[in-house]
Amino acid sequence: MSNINCSSVGIIGAGIQGVCIGLQLLKRNIPTTIFDRTEPGMMASYGNAGHFSPYAVLQLNRPDIMYDVPKMLMSSNGPLALKWNYIPKMLPWIFNYLKNCNKKSMLHTAKYMHQILNHSMDAYEEIFQEIDTTNLVDQKGIIYVWTNKNLKSRNLEIKTREDLGVKQKILTVKEILELEPNIKPVFTGGCFYDYAYHARDPHGITKKIFELFLKKGGKFINEDVKTLKQLNEKETVIKTEKKEYKFEKSVLACGAFSKKFTDQLGEKIPLETERGYHVHFKGMDNLIKRPIIFLDRGFGLTPMNQGLRAVGTVELGGLDNPPSKKRIQYIVNCAKELLPQLKQHQDEWLGFRPTLPDFLPVMGPSKNNKNIIYAFGHQHLGWTLGAITGKIVAGLLANEKTNLDLSPYSSSRFN
Ligand SMILES: Cc1cc2nc3c(=O)[nH]c(=O)nc-3n(C[C@H](O)[C@H](O)[C@H](O)COP(=O)(O)OP(=O)(O)OC[C@H]3O[C@@H](n4cnc5c(N)ncnc54)[C@H](O)[C@@H]3O)c2cc1C
């Protein structure tokens, strides 16, 4: 691929979105520099559940979930929790979220998540041909299990996926136990995506993609970015704690930390974080063959190189609150409910999912700064969507034509 449309790009953020965008820009012969204040892939892209979930079209802006939210919040022992000190700051997001919890918005989100999820694995396959994924990626499918407590919600999910043509296999308890004999049958049914892949080490994969980016001539600057501005038609400026750097175009790919910059650019984008946790049970990854998600509990288990990763829950509480011991205990309890043989856990981790109230990402130019492109807000699916986001955003920067309808991802929907 060659390009004459753009002379240089600076990307803020070396999470999975940032490194995939960087790689795609180099493939278009556009000189690219990525900035990060930590080493690449150390935030949300580090500790996620590692699922590549092209089937996960239905998000959390749903009328059925909305009615359960108050009940869930009152229970300290459920999949959803609040840091009460953060609620006043989160009210605009909460109101906007409630506005999106109707059937029409739910189906709009599902349609446009499906549009990009549908291309997500082809985009990764291209990258996997260029990096060594031995011991990093498995294709053994992903299982979801549930109890009969929220069957109305389960039926809605199954039907929406069916309507969008997503492949799924509904399983009985017996069939689930044939696949995963070690788990305790505390569920009443489930679903199997037998074609799904999972990462055995998300950080290891991000690192490999980043190394490929460097090998192809990409640059990395390990500094904390303070401001982002567009100076004129041909110049954007990224200012770090140390220095100012100029590029023709810049990309904002800071995940949950992107709001600081959109505020600077004068756009009111209601980006918030859904905090999630993980722990590892070292040496226990061979108890299951593939990831299992317990939907009623909002948690899952993934066999990884670091051990069996127990991961999940949603905590609304912003970026600055300390981790909650109760959330960790909740995940540990859920893990032991499915696998009572588990003992002591290690590596307690808190991560920040970047989420907009309509659960669609923002991908596209800033409203008033056409040479600054946004690429954040991929919520629970940012790991799955990294490679396709790379292609979409690099395509935008290179002024390529696309068959995708990108208007639903524009930040202008909030202005
Ligand atoms: C518990 C949990 C489980 C998940 N499970 C899955 C899953 O199974 N499948 C799935 O598809 N998705 C999953 N996700 C979601 C997914 O991990 C995220 O959506 C995705 O990693 C976001 O990637 P990102 O590149 O946008 O952000 P991040 O990975 O957070 O990267 C942002 C980068 O920006 C950098 N940065 C921020 N501010 C600055 C600054 N001022 N200067 C310099 N650098 C800065 C940060 O250091 C960071 O490296 C999960 C998330 C969590 C928390």
The ligand as a Gaussian input file, in Angstrom:
#p B3LYP/6-31G(d) Opt

LIG

0 1
 C      -11.778000      -6.930000      33.231000
 C      -11.819000      -6.716000      31.746000
 C      -12.096000      -7.783000      30.900000
 C      -12.173000      -7.564000      29.514000
 N      -12.342000      -8.640000      28.689000
 C      -12.392000      -8.457000      27.338000
 C      -12.516000      -9.568000      26.452000
 O      -12.504000     -10.724000      26.872000
 N      -12.625000      -9.321000      25.127000
 C      -12.620000      -8.061000      24.618000
 O      -12.765000      -7.886000      23.399000
 N      -12.412000      -6.982000      25.420000
 C      -12.305000      -7.152000      26.767000
 N      -12.127000      -6.090000      27.606000
 C      -12.075000      -4.755000      27.037000
 C      -10.717000      -4.415000      26.449000
 O       -9.692000      -4.879000      27.300000
 C      -10.586000      -2.890000      26.263000
 O      -11.724000      -2.382000      25.582000
 C       -9.358000      -2.584000      25.403000
 O       -8.213000      -3.184000      25.979000
 C       -9.168000      -1.076000      25.291000
 O       -8.005000      -0.869000      24.537000
 P       -7.438000       0.588000      24.323000
 O       -6.224000       0.470000      23.496000
 O       -8.540000       1.464000      23.858000
 O       -7.101000       1.111000      25.819000
 P       -5.927000       0.707000      26.850000
 O       -5.491000      -0.691000      26.687000
 O       -6.406000       1.130000      28.197000
 O       -4.730000       1.629000      26.367000
 C       -4.722000       3.021000      26.528000
 C       -3.274000       3.455000      26.611000
 O       -3.227000       4.887000      26.692000
 C       -2.172000       5.234000      27.548000
 N       -2.363000       6.593000      28.063000
 C       -3.443000       7.076000      28.715000
 N       -3.264000       8.376000      29.006000
 C       -2.047000       8.720000      28.529000
 C       -1.278000       9.927000      28.541000
 N       -1.749000      11.043000      29.109000
 N       -0.054000       9.921000      27.964000
 C        0.446000       8.793000      27.397000
 N       -0.234000       7.634000      27.357000
 C       -1.450000       7.586000      27.923000
 C       -2.253000       4.183000      28.679000
 O       -1.044000       4.091000      29.397000
 C       -2.589000       2.928000      27.878000
 O       -1.444000       2.182000      27.523000
 C      -12.005000      -6.279000      28.991000
 C      -11.687000      -5.216000      29.840000
 C      -11.583000      -5.428000      31.212000
 C      -11.205000      -4.287000      32.117000

